[in-house]
Amino acid sequence: MAKKKPKEKSYWPHMIMGFILIGITLGYWTVKSATSTPVQETNDYMMKYQQADLHFNDIMAKKRRFDTSYTIALDGVQKAKLELENVKRAKEEVVVLLHTGTNTFTYRVTDKKSHPVNSAKVDFLLTRPHTDKDNILIENIPEKQGEYVAEVNVTKPGRYILRLKATVDKDTVGYMDAPAYLNP
């Protein structure tokens, strides 16, 4: 009588099913983690990212024309050095200190001879670095004795950015960003 050979078991179908299940699980985890983190648009140059990207060369040319003839200064604010955490290297940044409640920001737009520019169209934006939910935009700030004064109410502690856009004419536009911080 001939001996029967024992049947060899193959684990390939189990491994293939395991790889498929791992792939489906990782795909689900990727989609879930990507949708749970909101994407915020940047508001550099006080416009949507897509517009800034499309017209970047034009924006830079207008900014260069502004910088050769005019300056923007932020006056009457208290500044301090703030050590930034969560960065690869310890870094200090000079920030404008905010206080809870109404904050007043006084900007001067002057030509290179320190004469005030009274005809500029000035827009102010208070924004946070990673969200646009708390943005406060003030358009067409009126000029008073060579100064442009913006008043905003700040209640949430944390980091902010003070953005100013000064338009002298359609081909001359200047920008100023100043980091700010409100202590908890």
C-alpha positions in Angstrom: 0.0 0.0 0.0 1.3 3.5 -0.9 1.7 6.0 1.8 -0.3 9.3 1.5 1.6 12.5 1.5 0.4 15.0 4.1 -1.1 18.1 2.5 1.1 21.1 2.9 -0.7 24.2 4.3 -0.2 27.5 2.4 -0.5 30.7 4.4 -0.4 33.0 1.3 -4.2 33.6 1.3 -4.1 34.7 5.0 -1.2 37.0 4.4 -2.9 38.6 1.4 -6.0 39.2 3.4 -4.0 40.6 6.2 -2.2 43.1 3.9 -5.6 44.1 2.4 -7.0 44.7 5.9 -3.9 46.7 6.9 -4.2 48.8 3.8 -7.9 49.5 4.3 -7.3 50.4 8.0 -4.4 52.8 7.1 -6.5 54.4 4.4 -9.4 55.0 6.8 -7.0 56.4 9.4 -5.4 58.8 6.9 -8.8 60.1 5.6 -10.1 60.5 9.2 -7.1 62.4 10.5 -7.0 64.6 7.3 -10.6 65.6 7.6 -10.4 66.3 11.4 -7.7 69.0 10.9 -9.2 72.2 9.4 -7.3 73.9 6.6 -7.1 77.6 7.0 -6.3 79.9 4.1 -3.4 82.3 4.5 -4.2 86.0 4.3 -0.8 87.5 3.4 -1.1 90.8 1.5 -4.6 91.0 2.9 -6.1 88.9 0.1 -6.9 85.3 -0.6 -4.0 83.0 -1.3 -5.1 82.3 -4.8 -5.2 86.0 -5.7 -1.9 86.7 -4.1 -0.4 83.7 -5.9 -1.7 84.8 -9.3 -0.6 88.4 -8.9 2.6 87.9 -6.9 5.0 89.7 -9.3 2.6 92.7 -9.6 2.3 92.8 -5.7 6.1 92.8 -5.3 6.6 95.5 -7.9 4.0 97.7 -6.2 5.6 97.0 -2.8 9.1 97.9 -4.2 7.7 101.2 -5.5 6.2 102.0 -2.1 9.4 101.0 -0.2 11.5 103.3 -2.3 9.3 106.4 -1.6 7.4 105.8 1.6 7.7 104.2 5.1 5.1 102.8 7.6 5.7 103.1 11.3 3.7 101.7 14.3 3.8 104.2 17.2 2.8 104.2 20.8 2.8 100.5 21.5 4.6 98.5 24.1 7.0 95.9 22.8 8.8 93.0 24.5 10.9 90.0 23.6 9.0 86.8 23.7 10.7 83.4 23.7 9.0 81.1 21.2 8.3 77.6 22.2 7.7 74.6 20.0 10.5 75.5 17.6 13.6 73.6 16.8 15.8 76.2 18.3 15.0 78.6 21.1 14.2 81.9 19.4 13.2 85.3 20.7 10.9 87.6 18.8 10.0 91.2 19.5 6.2 91.4 19.7 3.7 94.1 20.4 2.1 93.5 23.8 -1.7 93.6 23.8 -4.0 94.0 26.7 -7.5 92.6 27.2 -10.1 95.0 25.9 -9.7 97.9 23.5 -6.3 98.3 21.9 -5.3 101.3 19.9 -2.7 101.2 17.1 -1.3 104.4 15.6 0.3 104.1 12.2 2.2 106.8 10.4 2.7 106.7 6.6 5.5 109.1 5.6 7.6 109.8 2.6 11.4 109.5 2.8 11.7 113.1 4.0 9.4 112.3 7.0 6.4 114.3 5.6 3.1 112.6 6.3 1.1 111.1 3.5 -2.5 112.2 4.0 -4.0 110.7 0.9 -3.2 107.1 1.5 -6.0 104.4 1.7 -5.1 102.4 4.8 -6.6 99.0 5.8 -5.9 97.2 9.0 -6.3 93.5 9.8 -5.9 91.8 13.2 -5.4 88.1 12.6 -4.1 85.0 14.3 -1.3 83.0 12.7 -3.1 79.7 12.1 -6.8 80.7 11.8 -8.9 83.3 10.2 -11.9 82.8 12.5 -11.0 85.7 14.8 -10.0 88.2 12.0 -10.9 91.9 12.6 -10.7 94.0 9.4 -11.0 97.8 9.4 -11.0 99.3 5.9 -10.4 102.9 5.0 -9.0 104.2 8.3 -9.4 108.0 8.3 -6.3 110.1 8.6 -6.1 112.4 11.6 -3.1 114.8 11.8 -0.8 112.5 9.7 -1.8 109.4 11.7 -4.0 106.5 11.0 -5.6 105.1 14.2 -7.2 101.6 14.5 -9.0 100.5 17.6 -9.8 96.8 18.1 -11.2 94.8 21.0 -9.1 91.8 21.9 -10.3 89.2 24.4 -8.7 85.8 23.5 -5.1 85.3 24.7 -2.4 84.1 22.4 -0.5 85.2 19.3 -1.7 87.7 16.8 -0.5 89.5 13.7 -1.1 93.2 13.1 -1.3 93.7 9.3 -1.5 97.1 7.5 -1.9 97.8 3.9 -1.3 101.4 2.7 -2.3 102.3 -0.9 -1.0 105.6 -2.1 -2.1 105.1 -5.8 -3.0 102.1 -7.8 0.6 101.3 -8.6 2.1 101.9 -5.1 1.0 99.7 -2.2 2.9 99.0 1.0 2.5 96.3 3.7 3.5 96.0 7.3 3.2 93.0 9.5 3.9 93.1 13.3 3.7 90.1 15.6 1.6 90.7 18.7 0.8 88.7 21.9 -1.9 88.8 24.5 -0.9 87.2 27.8 -3.5 84.8 29.4 
